């Protein structure tokens, strides 16, 4: 024992940490499907969706990977009571911002989806921001060391 007393975490803490892990594991599944798209999956896309997919540079997929795996690590860090969870959620948020902004700058996403196409990415960014902010509050409360 290192002399510090562990502060009991609330049920809400455990709920958020588990939801964060499940949410980010879904993101990992989406990433896996993105980078391992089958010919059938590609054929099922609309022409505009296919153009966006084919125009996506590797670095956007790397940002996607960092976003989802950073989120998984952040959630695991929370479950283990580690303060580095805050850093991982922040890295995840930054990578998600890079991915979203990059997709609209370097692919025909704007033409394919327009403003309506930003709804889901904005929701994802808000959720990532909320996980990061919650982890920061957990540090203040003494739940993450």
PyMOL commands that set and color helices and strands:
alter all, ss='L'
color gray80, all
select helices_A, chain A and resi 11-35+39-44+47-55+58-79+84-106+109-113+115-140
alter helices_A, ss='H'
color red, helices_A
deselect
rebuild
show_as cartoon
